Amino acid sequence: MILRSTWNPAREIHHEELGHMAVGSEADLAVFRLENGDFGFVDTSGKRLRGSRTLTAEMTLRQGRVVWDLNGRASDDWSK
């Protein structure tokens, strides 16, 4: 699954420098949380599909820097 969502797409768009983690490579990462519940997903034709699990983007790093942090996980606690 990881290979299909990282390295294979990078190769498909001819950017082999992306899609893998190695010394010297850029740290572009997305961190997701798997949530259980009652969710609705809409496809391109406007049809709704019900689901019991979804992924929520928690954090995104671009070149090793946090650019999105939904719950402030990378920040110092306010009380400190």
Protein Blocks (a to p, Z undefined) as FASTA:
>chain_A
ZZmmmmmmmmmnopakgoiacehiacddddddddddddddddfkopacddfbdcddfbdc
eehiafbdfkommpccfkZZ
